[in-house]
Amino acid sequence: MSILKDRLRADLTTAIKSRDEVRSSTLRMVLTAITNAEVAGKEHRELSDDDIIGVLSTEAKKRREAAVAFEEGGRVEMAAKEQAEGVVIADYLPEQLNEAEISALVTAAVEKTGAAGEGMKAMGKVMGIVTPQVKGRADGGAVAAEVRRQLG
């Protein structure tokens, strides 16, 4: 069993005992998403910590997008709820990379592939190198935007 999943379950028990509604409901939702990922496909499998971080990243992205949608729709209380859930999920994700760190990784990948003069045709090569390095630590859209900017 993964260490991260054990931590999530232990924190859920603590949140329930301390009557922390937001934390307990968010952790229940995350554990359900993990279970759904484990039983998806033809065979049940145990997720590794990296797989769980992927599920957590997806859930965090859903919360960010929902909060923006609720804000635009004038539903401030729902946006605040989504943002609070996002904060809980962020506690279990690795430290996020800032723009300078993403830029440095992309620059190194462009140099490594020799893609500087190829333009947008080389985006797949560069993303193939950068994506595993930033998994769970940066939004894919931000990484892709930086790759586009550097490739011209």
Steps between C-alpha positions, in 0.01 A plus 500: 500500500623847421620729776302794361174304500562397863564864588177607329300239693661593834436870435138422411452328837657799677282745306185305586591489868571873507178569306683681220227483235692644206808284557305180562274542197795590278704201618201270446466635147873451432500145637199419282682635194801282588278193538334576166842522336600168658198315362498672160594277212482124478690419820507639852844637583666671793609855414853612578569834669580652158165380366323646803676832448364494144146447634551780754626732226192428292270565795683825583462616140127422511468714813688794341285486186177468697594794723562718194170391345307573820670842533403588143146384569470717810485202742759629747413252779546201267827645368625534859408136570691381193801711596495358855496147358791593273702615802440165674610308191808720459622381843562156345661614175874563459616862511392673180762639261506874435524659154879538514549132586267391219683730259838355602376141449358586157821678398706196600266270305519721190881492517504123559280425198663762279154631423587871509477553123219255426213714625165352604573167325729414793236559768430128541869419554543774758175417683604134507809593700345767724171328591650221716718755680206720602236232561286608795712809556371729224188549290540347155347807338762727654778268383358482147469879487865538600608245236299691234656828612855365479453322168351810346 
